């Protein structure tokens, strides 16, 4: 099984390549392809990255392949992390600007995969706005094989935030973040359950977390920005720690971006965990940005939805029963090509 990381010269793509090499989920008989651009910084960076990976993992490293043209992408699994990155604390206008900058990049990559691939690639999309990037890929590729990982990453963060407040491991927490990947993401409390908290006391603790008297996302974002500028990053993160799990899920990554650290390590480790399960032949019930045609809430377009994933892509899209408020918020995050 060969894996291509498109945009391997960028901050996130590079960390994914490093994590894949270190996780040893690809045998030496497989190929790890690092894809960059011949006219960009990656033309110099990727050969050096390949040499560094070989120094670190020579005995177990899969065959390393460098590519600088979209036509040369050859992976059975293709992780797309190319394009311009989202500005910290993005607003709608900035998302629109990002979409304008990235559409031709992703469209060209998808065209090349459709033209030169074998037709059964699993395409995992990280480029933002992820809903739009999935839609652009689906113009040329089988929609059931194009998976946007924004909602998947948000879901892992939501589960971790709940686990922190309850003092349990994340593996015990179920729950989904649906809709748009960004400030309008929807942590859905109606989907949350925690092993060991099914009794009355456990349900009360979960209800208390869901009912946290937090400010709005916009208010919280403004508070974090002002605190960071006035008192520094440590104070901003202390402020975030006092809020409930749902708001922390939205705001903590924004604060990490604003602090300059960004989120490549968490993103890469989540991608590797997902690939470990899929490459072993397993299935994953999660949330992801996918193209829907009425299967979920009757929506048509691209949206973060509850899905079951396998190495073949979408095993199924689930029409989850959400609260009326959650349904409205998820629907507001639908990308319909406009």
JONOR-V63272 format. One record per pair of residues at least 4 apart in sequence whose C-alpha atoms are under 8 Angstrom apart, sorted by the first residue. I is the first residue (numbers start at 0). J is the second residue. D is the distance in whole Angstrom. If there is no record, write none. Layout:
# JONOR-V63272
i = {I;I}
j = {J;J}
d = {D;D}
This chain:
# JONOR-V63272
i = {0;0;0;0;0;0;1;1;1;1;1;1;1;1;2;2;2;2;2;2;2;2;2;2;3;3;3;3;3;3;3;3;3;3;3;4;4;4;4;4;4;4;4;4;4;4;5;5;5;5;5;5;5;5;5;6;6;6;6;6;6;6;6;6;7;7;7;7;7;7;7;7;7;7;7;7;8;8;8;8;8;8;8;8;8;9;9;9;9;10;10;11;11;11;11;11;11;11;12;12;12;12;13;14;14;14;14;15;15;15;15;15;15;15;15;16;16;16;17;17;18;18;18;18;19;19;19;19;20;20;20;20;20;20;21;22;23;23;24;24;25;25;25;25;25;26;26;26;27;27;27;27;28;28;29;29;30;30;30;30;30;31;31;31;31;31;32;32;32;32;32;32;32;33;33;33;33;33;34;34;34;34;34;34;35;35;35;35;35;35;35;35;36;36;36;36;36;36;37;37;37;37;38;40;41;42;42;43;44;45;45;46;46;47;48;49;49;50;51;52;52;52;53;53;56;66;66;67;68;69;69;69;69;70;70;70;70;71;72;72;72;72;73;74;75;75;75;76;76;76;76;77;77;77;77;78;78;78;78;79;79;79;79;79;80;80;80;81;81;81;82;82;82;82;82;83;83;83;83;83;84;84;84;85;85;85;85;85;85;86;87;87;87;87;88;88;88;88;88;88;89;89;89;89;90;90;91;92;93;94;94;94;95;96;97;97;97;98;98;98;98;100;101;101;101;102;102;102;103;104;105;105;105;105;106;106;106;107;108;109;109;109;109;109;110;110;110;111;111;112;112;113;113;113;113;116;118;118;119;119;120;120;121;121;121;121;121;121;122;122;122;123;123;123;123;124;124;124;124;124;124;124;125;125;125;125;126;127;127;128;128;129;129;129;129;129;129;130;130;130;130;130;130;130;130;130;130;130;131;131;131;131;132;132;133;133;133;133;133;133;133;133;134;134;134;134;134;134;135;136;136;136;137;137;137;137;140;140;141;142;142;143;143;143;143;144;144;144;145;145;146;146;146;146;146;147;147;147;147;148;148;148;149;149;149;149;149;150;150;150;150;150;150;150;150;150;150;150;150;151;151;151;151;151;152;152;152;153;153;153;153;153;154;154;154;154;154;154;154;154;155;155;156;156;157;157;157;157;157;157;157;157;158;158;158;158;158;158;159;159;159;159;160;160;160;160;160;161;161;161;161;161;162;162;162;162;162;162;163;163;164;167;168;171;171;172;172;172;172;173;173;173;173;174;174;174;174;174;174;175;175;175;175;175;175;175;175;176;176;176;176;176;176;177;177;177;177;177;177;177;177;177;177;177;178;178;178;178;178;178;178;178;178;178;178;178;178;179;179;179;179;179;179;179;179;180;180;181;182;182;182;183;183;184;184;184;185;185;185;186;186;187;187;187;188;189;189;189;190;192;192;193;195;196;196;196;197;197;198;199;200;201;202;203;204;205;206;207;208;208;209;209;209;211;211;212;213;213;213;214;214;215;216;216;216;216;217;218;219;219;220;220;220;221;222;223;223;223;223;223;224;224;224;224;225;226;226;226;226;226;227;227;227;227;227;227;230;230;231;232;232;232;233;234;235;235;236;236;236;237;238;239;239;239;240;242;242;243;244;245;246;247;248;249;250;251;252;252;252;253;254;255;255;255;255;256;256;256;257;262;263;264;265;266;267;268;269;270;271;272;273;273;274;275;276;276;276;276;277;277;277;277;277;277;278;280;280;281;281;282;282;282;282;283;283;283;284;284;284;284;285;285;285;285;286;286;286;286;287;287;287;287;287;288;288;288;288;289;289;289;289;290;290;290;290;291;291;291;291;291;291;292;292;292;292;293;293;293;294;294;294;294;295;295;295;295;295;296;296;296;298;298;299;300;300;300;300;301;301;301;302;302;302;302;303;304;304;305;305;305;305;306;306;306;306;306;307;307;307;307;307;308;308;308;308;309;309;321;321;322;323;324;325;326;327;328;329}
j = {25;29;30;74;75;76;29;30;31;32;73;74;75;76;29;30;31;32;73;74;75;76;77;78;31;32;33;34;72;73;74;75;76;77;78;12;15;16;31;32;33;34;77;78;79;80;12;33;34;35;77;78;79;80;81;12;13;33;34;35;79;80;81;82;11;12;13;15;16;33;34;35;41;45;80;81;12;13;33;34;35;40;41;44;45;13;41;80;81;14;263;15;80;262;263;264;266;267;16;79;80;81;17;18;263;264;267;19;263;264;266;267;268;270;271;20;31;33;21;52;22;267;268;271;23;24;25;271;24;25;52;56;60;61;56;271;59;60;275;278;29;30;31;60;61;59;60;61;59;60;61;62;61;62;61;62;61;62;63;64;74;61;62;63;64;74;63;64;65;66;72;73;74;45;63;64;65;66;65;66;67;68;69;72;39;41;42;45;65;66;67;68;40;41;42;66;67;68;41;42;67;68;42;44;45;46;67;47;48;49;65;50;65;51;52;53;63;54;55;56;57;60;57;60;60;71;72;71;72;107;108;111;112;108;111;112;115;115;111;112;115;116;116;120;119;120;121;120;121;122;123;120;121;122;123;122;123;124;125;122;123;124;125;126;124;125;126;104;105;126;100;101;104;105;126;97;100;101;126;127;97;126;127;89;93;94;97;127;128;93;253;254;256;257;182;220;253;254;256;257;93;94;181;182;94;182;95;96;97;98;127;128;99;100;101;127;128;102;127;128;131;104;105;127;132;106;132;135;107;108;109;132;135;136;110;135;136;111;112;113;135;136;139;140;114;136;139;115;116;116;140;117;118;139;140;120;140;141;144;311;144;311;144;145;146;310;311;312;144;145;146;145;146;147;148;129;132;133;145;146;147;148;129;147;148;149;132;131;132;132;180;133;147;148;149;180;288;134;147;179;180;288;289;301;302;303;333;334;135;301;334;336;136;147;137;145;146;147;288;289;290;301;138;290;300;301;334;336;139;140;142;145;141;142;145;290;144;145;145;289;290;289;290;312;313;311;312;313;289;312;287;288;289;312;313;151;287;288;289;152;287;288;153;180;287;288;303;154;176;177;178;179;180;184;286;287;288;303;304;155;176;285;286;287;156;266;269;157;176;180;248;249;158;174;175;176;177;186;285;286;159;269;160;248;161;174;175;176;186;244;245;248;162;169;172;173;174;175;163;168;169;172;164;244;245;247;248;165;169;172;208;244;166;167;168;169;171;172;167;168;244;171;172;193;194;191;192;193;194;190;191;192;193;186;187;188;190;191;192;186;187;188;190;191;285;286;305;184;185;186;187;286;303;184;185;186;187;286;287;302;303;304;305;329;183;184;185;288;302;303;304;328;329;330;331;332;333;183;184;185;302;303;329;332;333;184;303;249;216;249;250;328;332;249;329;332;325;328;329;245;248;191;321;325;209;320;321;322;321;196;197;197;201;200;201;202;201;202;202;203;204;205;206;207;208;209;210;211;243;244;243;244;245;242;243;243;242;243;246;218;219;219;220;246;249;250;221;222;223;250;224;250;253;225;226;227;235;238;239;254;228;235;254;257;229;230;231;232;234;235;231;232;233;234;235;258;234;235;235;236;254;258;237;238;239;254;240;251;254;241;242;247;250;251;247;246;247;247;248;249;250;251;252;253;254;255;256;261;262;257;258;259;260;261;262;260;261;262;261;266;267;268;269;270;271;272;273;274;275;276;277;283;278;279;280;281;282;283;281;282;283;308;309;310;310;309;310;309;310;307;308;309;310;307;308;309;305;306;307;308;305;306;307;308;303;304;305;306;302;303;304;305;306;301;302;303;304;301;302;303;304;299;300;301;302;295;298;299;300;301;302;297;298;299;300;297;298;299;298;316;317;318;304;316;317;318;319;318;319;326;330;333;335;333;334;335;336;333;334;335;329;332;333;334;329;316;317;316;317;318;319;313;314;315;316;317;313;314;315;316;317;312;313;314;315;313;314;325;326;326;327;328;329;330;331;332;333}
d = {7;6;7;8;6;8;5;5;6;8;7;5;5;6;8;6;5;6;8;5;6;5;6;8;6;4;6;7;7;7;5;8;6;5;6;6;8;7;8;6;5;6;6;5;6;7;7;7;5;6;7;6;5;6;6;5;8;8;6;5;7;5;4;7;8;4;5;8;7;5;6;6;8;7;7;8;6;6;8;8;6;7;5;6;6;6;8;8;7;6;6;6;7;8;5;8;7;7;6;8;6;8;6;6;6;6;6;6;8;8;8;5;7;7;8;6;8;7;6;7;6;6;7;7;7;7;8;6;8;8;7;7;6;8;7;7;7;7;6;8;6;8;8;8;6;7;7;6;6;6;4;6;6;7;5;6;5;5;6;7;8;6;6;5;6;8;6;5;6;7;8;8;7;7;7;6;5;6;6;5;6;7;8;7;8;5;7;7;8;6;5;7;8;6;6;8;5;6;7;5;5;7;7;6;5;7;7;7;6;6;7;6;7;6;6;6;7;6;6;6;7;8;5;7;5;6;7;7;7;7;6;6;8;8;5;7;7;8;8;7;8;8;7;7;7;5;6;6;5;6;8;7;6;5;6;6;5;6;7;7;6;5;6;6;7;5;5;8;8;6;8;6;6;8;7;7;7;6;8;8;7;7;7;7;8;7;7;6;8;7;6;8;5;6;8;7;5;8;8;7;6;6;8;8;6;8;6;6;6;6;8;6;6;6;6;7;7;6;7;6;7;8;6;8;8;6;7;7;6;6;6;7;7;7;6;6;6;6;6;6;8;5;6;7;6;8;6;6;8;5;8;8;7;6;6;7;8;8;7;7;7;8;5;6;8;7;6;6;6;5;6;6;5;6;7;7;7;7;7;6;5;6;6;6;6;7;6;8;7;6;8;6;6;8;6;7;7;6;7;7;8;6;8;6;6;8;8;6;6;7;7;7;6;8;6;7;7;6;7;7;7;7;7;7;8;6;8;7;8;6;8;7;6;5;7;8;7;7;7;7;6;8;8;6;5;7;4;6;7;7;6;6;6;7;8;8;6;4;6;6;5;6;6;5;6;7;8;6;6;6;7;7;6;8;5;5;6;6;8;6;8;6;5;5;6;7;7;6;6;7;7;8;6;7;5;5;8;8;8;7;6;8;6;6;6;7;7;7;7;7;6;5;6;6;6;7;6;8;6;8;5;8;7;5;8;7;7;6;8;7;8;6;6;5;6;5;8;7;7;8;8;7;8;6;5;7;6;5;7;7;5;5;6;8;7;7;5;4;6;6;6;8;6;7;7;6;7;7;5;4;6;7;8;6;5;7;7;7;8;8;5;6;7;6;8;6;6;8;5;4;7;7;4;7;8;5;7;6;5;7;6;6;7;5;7;5;7;7;7;6;8;8;7;7;8;8;7;7;6;6;8;7;8;6;7;8;6;7;8;8;8;7;7;7;4;6;6;6;6;6;6;6;6;6;6;6;6;6;6;7;7;8;8;7;5;8;6;7;7;6;6;6;6;7;8;7;6;6;6;7;6;7;8;6;6;6;5;7;8;7;6;8;8;8;6;5;7;8;7;5;4;5;8;7;5;8;6;7;7;6;8;6;6;6;6;7;6;7;7;7;7;6;7;7;7;7;6;6;6;7;6;5;7;7;6;6;6;8;7;6;6;7;6;5;7;6;4;7;7;6;6;6;6;6;6;6;6;6;6;7;6;8;6;6;7;5;7;7;5;6;8;8;6;5;7;7;7;6;8;7;5;5;8;5;5;7;7;6;4;6;6;6;6;8;6;5;4;6;8;5;6;7;7;6;5;4;6;5;6;6;7;7;5;4;7;7;6;5;6;6;7;7;6;5;7;4;5;6;7;6;7;6;7;7;6;4;7;6;8;8;7;8;7;6;6;5;7;6;5;6;8;7;5;6;8;7;8;6;5;7;7;7;7;6;5;6;6;5;5;7;8;6;5;5;7;6;6;6;6;6;6;6;6;6;6;7;7}
